[in-house]
């Protein structure tokens, strides 16, 4: 994950807080929901935070808050006042590895079918 984020950061334009510079664009809009989940869920479930040291990660630390506070992100993400809590609750089974177990159980229960989910 960190290697992928480093590649993303290296591709950023250095002149502004957004991916391509001073204005938000499709790259920011497409990737910000994933960045938000990385930050929120890894910190909550794994006590893990992204690095902040070094020029590369400082660039990310400029990008993330600029997008987090953008009207584009706010208006499409925080529909419910308890969005953050609902997101954490939704990902609880994933954090415990229970989803894979559920899919395996489903597949085993439906062996008569020609297709499987996983």
N, C-alpha and C positions, 0 to 999 in steps of 0.2 A: 504494500500500500504506500509506504513512504517513498519508494522508488518511483512509483507512478505519479505521486504528487510532485516530486522533484522535477520530473520531466514536464509536467504541466506548468510549474512555476518558471522553469527555464524558458518556456515558450512565451511567457508574458512579455508585453511591452513594458519597459521600465519607466515610461513617462507619466503614467497616471495610476490611480488606484485600481482601475479595472483591467481586465485581461488585455484589451487592445489599446489602452491609454486612458484618456479622460472621460470617455463615455461608456456606459454599460452597453453590452452587445449580447448576441445569442449565446456565445460561449459562457459568459457569466451567468446568464439566466438558466442555461442547461445544467451547469455544474454546481451551482450554489446549493440546490436542495441536497445534493450528496455531501457537499462539504459541511453543511449544517448537521446532517445526520452523523457524520464522522466525529465532529466536535462534540455534539451532545451525547451520543450513545456510547462512544468509546470512553469518554470521561465518566459517564454514569455507571456503566457496567464493568469497565476494565481499569478504572482509575488511570487512564492514559490520556495524555495531552500531546498534541503535535509539538515538535520542536519550535523554539522561538529564537535560538541562537544562530548566528551566521547570516550572511547577506541574503542567501536564498530564502530562508524561512522568515526573515524580516519582510521580504517582498510579499510573501503569503500573508503575513500579519497586517499588511496594508490592504491587500485584496479582500480578505475575509470580512472585516468590519465595514468596508465600503459597500459590499454587496448585502451584508446583513441589514444595513440601515437603508438600503435603496427602496424606493416606493414599489418598484417592480417585485421585489422579494416579499416585502411586507404584505402587499395586497393579494398575493397569490398563495401565501403560506399560512399566515396567522388568522385563519378564518374563525376559529374558535378561541376563546380566551384561554382555554386549558390545552391548547395545541401541544405544548411541550410535554405535559404530563401524559397526554394520550399517545404521543409518539413513543415515549419511554415504555409505557404499558404495552403497546402493540409489539414492540421488539423484544419483550421479555422472553417469550419462548425461543427466539433465535439466540439470545444470549446464553440460554441454558442448553442449547443443542437439541431442544425438544422437537423442532420442526422436522429435522432429518428422521428422527425416530417415528414421528407421525406419518411421514411419507412412506417409510419402509413398511409400517404396519398396514397402511392403505394398499400398497402394492401387493403385499402378501395376502391380504384379504380378497384381492381382486385378481388373482392369478389366472382366472378364466379369460380375462380380457387380452386382446392382442397388443395393447399398448400399456406402457407404464408411465408414471409421472416423472420419476427420476431416472 
